[in-house]
Amino acid sequence: MWKFLVIVLGVGWLLGQLIRYFLRSKLAKFAQHVNEVAREEQRAQRHASAPKDEVVVDFVPQRQKEKINKDIKGGEYVDYEEVKE
């Protein structure tokens, strides 16, 4: 009788842990999906409200930002002469 009760409680606890794990992963995926949909709606709303002749930049890659910041630090002045042909 005691063995049966311990086994039932153990299996019940194990199933509870498994269900909790799968629910967390499914809820995390659902939350990520909801966030993506919200971002897409915001992007579409911005495009709809922006004037047609204006350039809108949605995304600038992180590498590109770092490269721009590294390259623009100033430099030497190079003297030049105009050549007329």
Number of C-alpha atoms within 10 A of each C-alpha: 5 7 8 9 10 11 11 12 12 12 12 12 12 12 12 11 12 12 11 12 11 11 12 12 11 12 11 12 12 12 12 12 12 12 12 12 12 12 12 12 12 12 12 11 11 13 15 10 8 11 10 9 6 8 9 11 6 8 6 8 7 8 8 10 10 10 10 10 9 9 9 8 7 6 7 5 6 5 5 6 5 5 5 4 3
